[in-house]
């Protein structure tokens, strides 16, 4: 029987609505920072590993590695450099270890402790990672260490953060650091500033959080012990845009200004010194990231001649450095920065330890024991871990120079195999208060 006309019209309308709804694009929540998954078969994906990897993963389960890096805010470029370093390291082994594919889950943070914790929890609970590389910023690293007991079956390789207490005054079984402590390359700079440069009074300008506390603290520990004085310390929030209030407050009788700012903070400070006619009036001494290659690409000419302390330099001639330099130059068209090397180095530690246990990351105890036995020639120097899970590495005094048309850090002095305790007794050093805004003091 033929349906009445009004029923036919209603049926047609419902059908058309169903078709339009089915064809319309579906809206899905967009995460604040998408996770990037890199597998052997599927180079880059913003979702779960693609079906193309299924044949491999059924016989050889993937090794799942999370990467924490600051991808927003003043340190965003530093974080991207770190991610690049990790990718280069795993590309070298074909994104597989002992026949098992490697999946990288990349999470961007904003340099705050809360962000790092949230992203670490997501990597563990959602992505089921077995290793975390990172984070980058000091407060982030300290927060991860303080909460590491949440993830007993995950090994954390701190590849960037340099807050001192991550690897002293109590260590965590599942936390290792392959970068450095903030004080580690500063001990030599403080000693050199007094004994070689002849500076007697220095003021400091630094960001107000854990990593710069260690940079300023390490510098002052040796500088003050030699007889130097620091009459004033300026602390500024991350992301400060106006530094003009500092310049009138710098005592006229100081010999130099020690600057421990990073990312765009360092660039803004140097540019404003220039704008206010302060650049060149007093010599600058650089913190590790203040005159890193990332900043030199922007303001290298204004930093010409600045001496700094670091675990990295721009004119190292080791085969490992040349290999990393070639890979990064091809990728980004500029020299590798500290964070390229640091995250690359952290990834290499993971790779070598995994190879030593035939890729059996499920045995976390064996993996951690293997990490403590790893020793190799990283791009900047030979490296190994001490009993407190921190790197032992060469440190350098660098000077900014124009080399083959590029502003680079050039080594003026090398200090071989420096530990986080310099020449001090480890137990005595750890019994002292940690560095902060007020400690040490030698006005």
N, C-alpha and C positions, 0 to 999 in steps of 0.2 A: 504494500500500500504506500502511496506517495505521501511523504511527510508534509504537514501544513507549511506554508511559506514562512511564517514567523519562526518556526522551529529550525527550518533550514538556515535562516539568517543568523540565529543565535549560534548554531553549530559552526557556521562559517567564521563568526567573530572569535569564538573560543579557539578554533583551529589556528586562526591567524595569530592570536595572542601567544599560543603555545610555540608556534614556529619562531616568532620574533624573540621570545624569551630564550629559546634554545640556542638561537644564533648569536644573541648578544654576548659580548665579551664579559666574562665573570670577574668581578672585583675581588681581589684577595688582599689581605693586609700586607703592607710593605714594611719589612723590618727596618728599624732605624739604621742599622748597619748590616747589609746582607752578608751571610756567610758564603765565602767562596770555597768551593770544593775542587781540589785538583787531584786527578787520578792519572794513572798511567795511560789509560785508554781515552779518557775524556779530559783534555787539558784544562779547561776552565768551565765551571758550571756554577750557577747561583742556586741550585737546588741539591737534592740528594744525588749520589752518583748515578750515572745514566745506565740503562740496561746493557749497554755495550760492555760493561765491566762484569756482568753477572757470571759469565763463564769462568773468569779468573777467580772471583771472590768465592765461588762455591767450593773450589779446590784449595785456594790459598786466600784466607781471610785477609782483608787489608789492614795495614797498620794505620791507625787513625791519630793524626797529630794536629793539635790546635795551635794557632798562632795569635798572640795578643800584641797589638801594636796601636799606637795613637794615630788615628786617621782623621781626627778633627781637631781644631784649635791651633795654637801657636806651634805645636810640635808635629803637625800633620805630615809635613815633608819628611821629617825624621822617621816617622812610622812607616811611610811608604818605602823609604830606603831599606828599612828592616825587612819588610815583606819581600822586597826584591832580593835581598841577600839570602833569605830562606829558599826562595824559588830557584835561585842559581845553584845552591848547594844540592838540592834534590834533583835538579835537571842533570847534574853531573853523574848521578847514579841511575839515570833513566826512570826516576820516580818509583823505584822498587828496591827492596832489600831482601836478600836471600829468597828471591822468587816471589815475595809478597808485594803487592802494589801498595804504594803510599798515598793516602788521602790527606790533603791539607785543608783544614777548616780555619779560615781567616776571620777574626773578629776585630773590629775597630773600636778603640776606646777613646776617651777624651782627656786622659792624663789624671783623672781623679780616681781615688781609691774605690769609690762606689761603682763606677763604671767598670773598672777592672774585675771586681768581684762578680758583678752581674754577668759579664761576658764569660768569665771563667766557669761560672755555674752552668751557663747555657752550653758551653763546649762539652762539659762533663755529662750533664743530664740529658741533653738533647742529641748531641752528636757522638756521645760515647767515646771521646778521645782518650787515648792512653798516655799521651805525652802532651805537655803544653810548653811552647817556646814563647818567651816573653814574661812579663810585659816590658814596656820601655821606660816609663817614668818612675822616679824614686818612690813617691807615695803609693803608686800602684803596686810596685814590687813589695813594699813593706806590708801592705794589706794582704797580698797573696800569701806571703810567708806566714803572717799572723793567723790566717784562716786555712792553712794547708792541711790541717787535720780533717777537714771536710772531705778531702779527696785522697784517702790513703792508698788507693789503687791507681793513682795517676802520678807520674813523675813530672815535676816542674823544672824546666831549665830556664832560669832567668837570663835572657839574652841581651838585655839592655839596661834595666833598672840598676842604679848604683847606690841606693840608700845603704848605708854601712851595715845596719843590723840584720840585713837579710841573711848574712853568713857569719854572724858573730853574736856573742852574748846570748847563746842558746840557738841551736840549729835544728832544722826539721829534716827527718829522714828522707823525705820526698822532694826537697828543694835544693837545687844546685845552681850556682851562678857561673856563667862562662864569660861575662862581660868584665866587670871590675867593680871595686868600691869607689865612691866619689873621691875619697882621700888618697887612694892608691897612687895615682899619677901626680898628685899635688904635693906629696912629701918632698920630692926632688925639686919642684918649682920653688917652694918656700925656702929651702936650703940655698938654692942658687941665687934667689933674689937678694938675700942678705950677704952671702959670702962672695959671690961673683959679680953681681950687678951693683952691689954697694948700697942697696936701698935700706934705709933705716926705719922709715915710716910709710905705711901703705894703708889706704882705705879700701873697703870692699863693697861691691855692688852685686847683689845676687837675688834670685827668686826665693820666695819664702816657703820652702818645703824641704823634704828630707835630703834629696840629692845635693842641692847647693849647700845645705848645712855641712855635709861631708866634704865638699870641695873646699869651702872656706876653712873648715876645721882642719883638714889635712895640710893646707897651705900654712895656716897659722901655727900648727903644732911645731913644725920645723923652723919657720921664720921667727917665731917668738922665742923658741929655745936657743936660737943663735944670737938673740939680742934685739930682734926687731920689735916694732910697736905698731899696733893697729888702733888708732885713736877713734875711728868711727866705722860702723858697719851699716849699710843701707840694705833693707830687705823690701822687696816689692812683690806683689801678687803676680802669678802667671798671667800673661795677657795684658800687662800694663802698657798703655799707649803713650803716656806723657811722663818723661823722665826729667823735665826741666827743673823740677823742684830740688833735684839732687845737686845740680851744679853749683849753686851759691853756697851750699853747705859743705863743700869739700874744703878741708883746711888747706891754707896756702902753703904750709910747710911740709906737706907730704911729698914723698919722692915718686910714688906711682899709684895707679888705681888697678886693683885686681877685680876683674869682671867675670862673674859666673852666671851668665844668662844664656838661654838656648833658643833655637828656632827664630821666629820673627821677633821675639823679645830682644835678642842680641842685635839683629839688624836695625830695629827701631832705635835702640840705645845709641848705636854707633852713628846712625844718620842724624840723630838729634844732637849728639856731641858736636858733629860737624856744623849743623845749622846754627848752634849757639856759640860757635867759635871756640869750643873747648878741645876739639880734637888736636892733638899734638902739643898741648900745653904741659901735660904730664904723660909719661910713658904708661901704656896699658900692659897689663899682664892678663893672659887669657885662661879661663877655665877650659875644661876638656871640650865642651860642645860649643863654646863661644866662638872659637875660630875654626870650627870643623869645616870640611869641604863644602857642606851645604850653605853655610853663611858666606864663605869666601866667594862662592859663585855670585853673590849679590853685592857684597861690600869689601871684596878682597883688597882693592886699591887703598881703601881707607884704613885697613888693618896692616898695611905693609910694615914689616919689621917687628910685629908683636910676637912676644915669646909666650908659649903656653906649655902646659903639661898634658900628656895624653898617653894612651896605649896604641895609638894609631898615628901615621904620618902620611904625607903625600908623595914621598920620594923613596919608598922602600923598594929594594931591588931583588927581593926573594922570588923564586919561581911561583910560589903560592900567591903572592901579591900580584904579580904580573898576570897570572891566570884570572884572578878575580877582577882586576882592573880591566882586562880586555873584555870580559863578559859584561861588566857593568857599562863600560864605554859604549859597547854595541847596543845595549838596551836603552841607555838614557843620554848618551852623548856627553858625559862629564865624568870626572874622577869619582871613585867610590868614597863615600863618607864613612865616618866612624860607625854609624848604625848599619850600613851595608855590611861592613866587616864583622861587627858584633853579632848580628843575627845569622850571618853566614857561618861564623865560628860556632855559635850555639847549635846550628843545624848539623855541622860537621861532627861535633861531639856526639850528638844523638845517632848519626849515621854510623860512626865508628863503633860505638857501644852496641848498637843493634847488630852490626855485622859480627861482632865478637861473640854474640849469643845466638847467631844464626837466625836473627829476626824474631826470636821468641819473646816478644814484648809482654806476653801474658805472665811471664816470670819477672815481675817488677824488681824483686830482690836481686836477681842476677843482673838485670839491666843497670841498677844503681851501683852494684859492685863493679861492673864493667866501666861505667862512667868514671869512677875514681881511678881506674887504671889507664884511661886514655891519655896519651901524650903524643903530640904531633906538631908539625910546622904549620901553624895558621898563617894567613896572609901577612900579619904584622910581626909575628915572632913565634917561637916555640912556646907551647902552652901545656899546662896540666892543672889538675885540681889539688888543693891542699886538703888536710883532714877536716877542715871546717866547710868543705864543699865550695870554696871560692877559687877563682883563677889565680895561677901564678904565671906572670907574663912580663915581658920587657916593657918598660915605660920609657917615654921619650920627652926630651925638651925640644920643642919645635919652634921654628921662626918662620913667619909668613914671608914668602918670596914669590916673585914672578918667575916661573919656570916654563920655558917653551910656550910663552903666551898665556899661561894659566896661573892664577894665584893658588899657591899650594903651601902646605906646611912642609918645611924642610928640617930634617933632624940636625940638631947641633950637639946633642949629647944623648947617649943611650945608657940606661940603667938595666942590666940584665936580670931577668927572673926575680922580679919584685913581688913580694907577698902583700896581703892586705895589712900587714903589721909593720911594713918597712923594716927598720932595724930594731924595733922595740920588742920586748918580751911579750908574747901573745897573751899570757894570763894577766900580766900587769896591765896591758893595754885594755883588755876587756873589762877589767875591774873599774876603769875610769868611766865617768858619765858619757853617754853618747853625745855627739855634736848636736848643737841646736843653735837658736838665735844668740844665746848668751855665752855658750861654752864652745871653744875656749875664749879667754879674754886676756889681752895684754895692752891696755890703753896707754 
